[in-house]
Amino acid sequence: MSGPVVTPNDPSADAVLGQRVLREHVASVYSTYGISTLTHMAFVVVFGSIIYSQLKEPSLLFWMAGLLMADIYVFFTPRWNPSRPARESAYWARKISRMVTLVSMVSAVVPWLIVPHDNLPMTSLLMAVIVGSCARAAQSLWPLKAALFGYTMPMSLGMITALAWQGDGLHLFLAVASAAYLLLTLHAGVGQHRLLTESLLLRFENEALAARLGEQIAATERASEEKTRFLGTASHDLRQPLHAIALFGAALENELRDRPESRNAERLMRAVNALGASLDTMLDVSRLDAGVITPAPQPVQLDALFLPLNHTFAARAEQKQLQLRVRASGLWVRSDPQLLHRMLSNLMDNALKYTARGGVTVTARDRGDAVWIEVRDSGIGIAPEQSSRIFEEFYQIDNPGRDRSRGLGIGLSIVQRLSRLLGHPVQMHSRPGRGTHFRVVLPAVDVQARRLAGSLSQTAADTPWRRRPALPGRVLLLDDELEIREAMTGLLRSHAIDAHAVADEAAAVAALRQAGSEGRPFDLLVCDYRLADGADGLDTGLRLSQWRGTTTPLLLITGETAPERLQRVRESKVPVLFKPVVADVLLQAMAEVAGAR
């Protein structure tokens, strides 16, 4: 039954918890209220009739009438029901205790009407009835001690005193036995009441803890969602001007080629590309969370994967005067080669960042149906209390100043996400001051799969080289930001592309209409995802690409990182580039999309 959540530091916690426990006790007692009262009335009639037929005592009829009247009152008086608030529980507990005490006090008279007749069979029957009634009532009245004592004591004491009043040895023995039974019954009842109360307290405390845990989980989820929204908004807002800078810089670099000033343009583009790489790292997290990255498992030769990794990190290791050993193994695994490359690249990058002397070793070991890829370093190591946090976003060990040379602290977070996506468990062992050892467990590939993969690789190698499709002649660009329109137009025109840039859908329709009337249609439509006034660039681009029955290839460009929007882009099957876009990548994508027409 639900109720208010209480906390240990709340001064009213005990009172609220006590009310909830008492309410459960009252509900338990009242659950058999009606049937118990009717059963008692029927028993009074049967028992009274039997006793009266044997003793012919007129006073028994008055006793029966009095007890039936008490039962009728108990049955028809207002009673507790589940709609009653918890604060009224004490009142209903007192009421039912008074009613059962009244019934017991009326029942206490009957031993004085039966025992003096010195009829041992009737006395024995009376004792059996009272003992049985007390035993049954004790079980149903355990939740309320006042009701338990109120029902058992008057009836039992009436029988004990009536027996003791006779004074002979037999009746005294029966009185003592009845008194002992009463004490045992009350002792057991009190013990059961305590156990029941403690179990209810434990239950409600657990419910309160579960509720607080649920609130904390909800708060954590809200914080995570707010963080994701903030990162998405911040990333998008940063990507927009950076995209324009990258385009202006690429155009400037192209214009200054073979001139002394080109070195500054090259430095500018290196800085822009470094910032773009940092933003792309955050984008990878969003894309993995959105599920827009789908692995394509296939047989992968690890030596072919290790070679480019060695080339990538050898210069960096040499710069830090570290030894980098990437050992060939001849092993094959089943994985997505690109995602596995990214996974191992992040592990090696992390190892080199936190290693000041010694080196980094990358090996692969055959373990039957599995292959272990191990990345070991002799770096600073990870303390046990930090080992559970190293896969968190933006968490870095021993970098309170946020040294940019150590990255953003997202690399291992991406490793963990890729591990779940690929089904490659990652294990970590570390000793502070001695280094860290990461192990990636992958499925091995059998000989037959290796031969098939080898034949496919040879077929691909024998395929004649195909030239990149030619760049499109005319491009219609739809973007609501003036700087990006100007930068894109300048870049494309520097590569002899006739670029026409517009700010909204209406201007794009006008440009398409004019191009159709002139007989010079556009070869490609490039559209931003977020347009002015909340317009959806994907929907707008799809409409424009099918304007008046003509089909114009569509290329989407976005700085979006929100997982749900990335998922929508993926489902649309529209080619997409993420800002900031490197000029060569942009031109390559434009050529491929336009050439696939």
Salt bridges, closest charged atoms under 4 A:
GLU24 OE1 - ARG203 NH1 3.69
GLU57 OE1 - HIS117 NE2 3.15
ASP71 OD2 - HIS40 ND1 2.73
ASP168 OD1 - HIS171 ND1 2.71
GLU207 OE1 - ARG20 NH2 3.06
GLU207 OE2 - ARG203 NE 3.31
ASP237 OD1 - HIS236 ND1 3.55
GLU261 OE1 - ARG259 NE 3.83
ASP280 OD1 - ARG239 NH1 3.49
ASP284 OD1 - ARG287 NH1 3.91
ASP284 OD2 - ARG342 NH1 2.41
ASP289 OD1 - ARG417 NE 2.76
ASP349 OD1 - ARG316 NH1 2.28
ASP349 OD2 - LYS353 NZ 2.98
GLU374 OE1 - ARG365 NE 2.79
GLU374 OE1 - ARG376 NH2 3.61
GLU374 OE2 - HIS437 NE2 3.42
GLU374 OE2 - ARG439 NE 3.00
GLU392 OE1 - ARG389 NE 3.28
GLU393 OE1 - LYS227 NZ 3.62
GLU393 OE2 - ARG417 NH2 2.51
ASP479 OD2 - LYS579 NZ 3.77
ASP498 OD2 - ARG474 NE 3.05
ASP498 OD2 - ARG520 NH2 3.08
GLU505 OE1 - ARG543 NH2 2.99
GLU518 OE1 - ARG520 NH1 3.46
ASP528 OD1 - LYS579 NZ 3.06
ASP536 OD2 - ARG568 NH1 2.80
ASP539 OD1 - ARG568 NH2 2.59
GLU560 OE1 - ARG530 NE 2.72
GLU560 OE1 - ARG565 NH1 3.10
